[in-house]
Amino acid sequence: MGLGVSFYMQTDPLTTASLIGIGAVAGLAPDLDVNGKLSNRITISKKWLILFFALVGLLLIGYSYFLLGGVAAAGGMAIGACLIFLPRLFIKQRTMLFLTGIALGAVAWYTDIFWLLLLSVFIAVSSFLSHRTLTHSFIGAACFSAIAWHFEQSMHVEGSFLAGTLAYLSHLVADMKVWPANKKGVKWFLPLFRKEF
């Protein structure tokens, strides 16, 4: 979509490259929901966070065993054991997607970039949504279009709004049941109607 918009607007090579990138990202954005393909690609693997907690747990157990005594040692070793075993049960890819949204929000807040703050909220909220629900509806498209509009206003890349909106919508059209490859469709009118198209 970005290339099409750049041809339509007769943009210079740098803007054309930017619009192609914007179109590529926006075309994948509906899959930021929990089981979407993009959510697994933009987050750090949950294995790294689990490994981090396990290492902290081992260090805490060692510290408690060698340097503490009595109840403090027992408590430290118990907490260390919890840090080793519990994250495996509770940290899911959904958690990582949410943390990615929160981290991006912190960067946006610190740098005072409004479109980035909106994108971080979009990512964080998407972490709670099932696949092909609100991110695959007119509401998701409208929210992402608002992000694209603020991006264009902030970054002054003419055509960003159009490329982002069309690319997002093209993903939804490609996911419709009218195409033989799709067994599930798109619920365009969620949360009002659950009918798949």
Sequence and secondary structure as in RCSB ss.txt:
>XXXX:A:sequence
MGLGVSFYMQTDPLTTASLIGIGAVAGLAPDLDVNGKLSNRITISKKWLILFFALVGLLLIGYSYFLLGGVAAAG
GMAIGACLIFLPRLFIKQRTMLFLTGIALGAVAWYTDIFWLLLLSVFIAVSSFLSHRTLTHSFIGAACFSAIAWH
FEQSMHVEGSFLAGTLAYLSHLVADMKVWPANKKGVKWFLPLFRKEF
>XXXX:A:secstr
 HHHHHHHHT  HHHHHHHHHHHHHHHHGGGGSTTSHHHHHHS  HHHHHHHHHHHHHHHHHHHHHH  HHHHHH
HHHHHHHHHHHHHHH  HHHHHHHHHHHHHHHHHHHT HHHHHHHHHHHHHTTS TTSGGGSHHHHHHHHHHHHH
HHHHH  TTHHHHHHHHHHHHHHHTSTTSTT SS   TTTTT     
